[in-house]
Amino acid sequence: MRLTSWCDGITRYQWLVLFVAWLGWVFDSMDATIYALVMHPALHDLLRTPGAGPVSTDVIGWYGGIIFSIFLIGWAFGGVLFGVVADNFGRTKTLVFTILIYAVFTGMAALSRTWWELALFRFLTALGIGGEWAAGASLVAEVFPEEKRAQAAGLLQSAWAAGFLVAAIIALLLRDHGWRPVFVVGIAPAVVALLVRLWVKEPERWINARAEERQSHTRGRRRLAELFAPGLVRSTVVGSGLAFVAVFGLWGATNWTPTLIRALPDLRDLSPSELTARVSYATMVLNIGAVFGYLSFAPLADRLGRRPVFALMCVGSLLMLPVTFLTPRSYVHVLLLLPLLGFFNNGIFSGFPIYLPELYPTRIRATGAGFCFNVGRVLASTGPFLTGCLVTALGSFGRAASAVAVVYVVGLLILPFAPETRGKPLPP
């Protein structure tokens, strides 16, 4: 009944905008996840010296962490850059361009001959992934009515889990064909760019704001500076801090789940193809929990407030990371824990398309949301690299990922300073 009442009054065009933005974020997630699923076999091929034995786990962890970190830096840069572009030139145009960027360069990663070529293609892919979120989140926030905006944003973020599932299915289906075809499939999102171009127009809020401003190019270049004006600096610092915590935890710990699965004692005798299948199944299970987390954030945030639900997700992630990465001794045990980890560790991201657009006026909404959600990635980019170092120092991926969980304490310390936006209209 609650879902039915929420759907009442939503126009066909609003559903269309949500669907297209959701689809773009699905493929965004898919292209971001593909690397985590094929990192081990890809780096084993790219780092192997002819005539030498297998590449060690420590070496793969080291270079894998570096590529993860480079990817996050590109994501951060793209999110900030294309947030500004979306405010200046439009949400829809930016959405099309960023989707094309991450689709093309994901496909080109299949051509990598060295680890640094793979790192370069992942950096360029990340530029588009970061920019797509800023444009898509602002587009949905501005098209939907106030009382339905949080639920729409929650549905938008659920696309991330769907993208994880799609990536896992692709890796499963192509497990006997090597890692390069998995990247080739990443070109598919280019079709979504065509759909956006044909079906979606710029939101009235943005058109009206641009008409009122009549800004010069000089003022447009000062949009980033406005984020640190006296009335907005608190929101910018808090939003960036929360995003840093979520990203650091996800990429520094949870996205190493495939490597955790490969190290389980009861899977060591499996063939590479069978092992890839087990990794894909585990990724699917993780994201089943994530779907429930994404969809739960919005109704909880409307009932309890944004800050309490962010706190719930931080506490749950703080507890579930060490439990999931340290206690399992079998594949079945991991499968039982992963949905709970996914609920908290991934579910927290559903708060950002809800919360961040609520902090900024229309003229700098995409800039502000894109900056906060992505600038923390510059700092969070140290997460995968740190995890790679911790693997060497602590002796296992499980211990390293569990140590990273401490970052959620930082999130709990930030939340008392976060503005509460529940029940307030979107700033004009």
ABEGO torsion letter per residue (X at the ends): XAAAAAABGBBAAAAAAAAAAAAAAAAAAAAAAAAAAAAAAAAAAAABBBGBBBBBAAAAAAAAAAAAAAAAAAAAAAAAAAAAAAAAAEAAAAAAAAAAAAAAAAAAAAABABAAAAAAAAAAAAAAAAAAAAAAAAAAAAABBAAAAAAAAAAAAAAAAAAAAAAAAAAAAAAAAEAAAAAAAAAAAAAAAAAAAAABBBBAAAAAAAAAAGBBAAAAAAAAAAAABAAAAAAAAAAAAAAAAAAAAAAAAAAAAAAAAAABAAAAABBAAAAAAAAAAAAAAAAAAAAAAAAAAAAAAAAAEAAAAAAAAAAAAAAAAAAAAAABABAAAAAAAAAAAAAAAAAAAAAAAAAAAAABBAAAAAAAAAAAAAAAAAAAAAAAAAAAAAAAAAGBAAAAAAAAAAAAAAAAAAAAABBBABGBBBBX
